[in-house]
Amino acid sequence: MTKKTFLMRGKERQEFLEYFSRLGGISSEESDGTMLFKGEGWMAEIGPQTVYMLKTITFPEVEVTIEADDKVFEGLLKDYRIKFLTAGG
């Protein structure tokens, strides 16, 4: 199993929830507000949305952890990066 955590800024939490749901993940909510999605050979944890401030500008901030079997991880990570990572980070 391989695991990677991302601190995502500039995207709303709902976008991550919809993405992992579309991948076929079965969701469950933890008592701390974290959403877990489990798919075939993978799992994703989406933390609560917080706010990141850069001077006077605010950005939504969400911690996303992806864990997957080694044979699934690279393809899942590549698709995730294409969907969510931007030129700024």
N, C-alpha and C positions, 0 to 999 in steps of 0.2 A: 504494500500500500504506500502511496505517495500522498503527501499533504502539503498544501500551500495556502497561506492566508494573505488576503488583499485588504487594504484599507482604501475603500473607494470613495472618492469625493466628486461631487457634481452630478451624480445620478440618484434619483429617488429610489427608496427601498422597494417600492412596488415594481419597478422595472426588473429587479433581481428575482422577486417572487414569481413574476410572470414568466421570466426566462426559464427558471428551473422547473416550473410547472409544465411548460411547453415541451421540455425535454423528457417528460414522462415521470418526473419525480413525485413520489407520494409525500405529502406534507404533514407535519405535525408541529405543534407549538409547544415550546418549553415554558416552564414557569417564569423564566426571566425575560420572556418576549422573543427569544431567538426562535426562528423558524428552521426546521430541519427538513430537507428534501432527500429522499432515498430513491435511487434508481438502480438499474442493473449494473453493478460493479462500481457505483459511485455514491457519494453523499455530499451534500452542501449544507452549511450552516450560514444563515443570514441573520446578523445581529440587528438590534434596534437601530433606527435612524437617529443620528445626533446631528449637531450643527458644527461646522468648522468655519471660523472667522478669519478672513484675511483683510486686515485693516477694517474697512467698512462694508466689505462684501461677505455675504454668508453663503456657504455651500452645504448641501446635505452630505452627510458622511455615514457610510455603512461598512461594517467589517464583514467580509465574505471569506469563508474557509471552504476549500474544496479538497476532498479526500477521495481517492479512487485507486482501483487495482492498477498496477503498473501498465498493463496493456491497454487500458481505457484512458488513463490519465492524460497522455500527450494529446490525443484527439480532442478530448473535452476541454483541456486548457487552451488549445489553439482556437477553438470555436468561441470560448469565453472571451479571450483577448480580442478577437476580431469584433465581437459584439460590444464590449464595454471599455476597453482601453483606448484612450485618446492620445493625440499628439502631446498633450500636456502631462501625461502620466498615466 
